[in-house]
């Protein structure tokens, strides 16, 4: 998709690694908001309380499943 944008703007075909090299050249002014949001969500989810809730739910489900058998 990036290569199509480059071609439409410049009229020239971009190289295989053009987008990576562009990001490397301009890393001082470019930021990835997508990764920052993903890191924030990962940090929120990665805590002992959330793990305990998950395993309590799994344990309750397993116990309930054995009652039905």
Phi, psi and omega in degrees: 000316178299318182298325178293317177300315180299316180296317180296324181280314187262339184078007180239148177283131179276158178285172183298320183255020186301313184296318178298315180295323178298314179297318179297319180294327186245027183294341179288338181242347180266141175224146178260106178289329180300312181291325178297318178293320179296319179296321179296315179295322178296318180295320179296321184281336187267077175213160187299323181298314180296319178297317180297317176301316180299311183289330173296318179294317178298316180298316179296320179295317180295316179298317180294322180295321179291331178293323182286339184285000000 
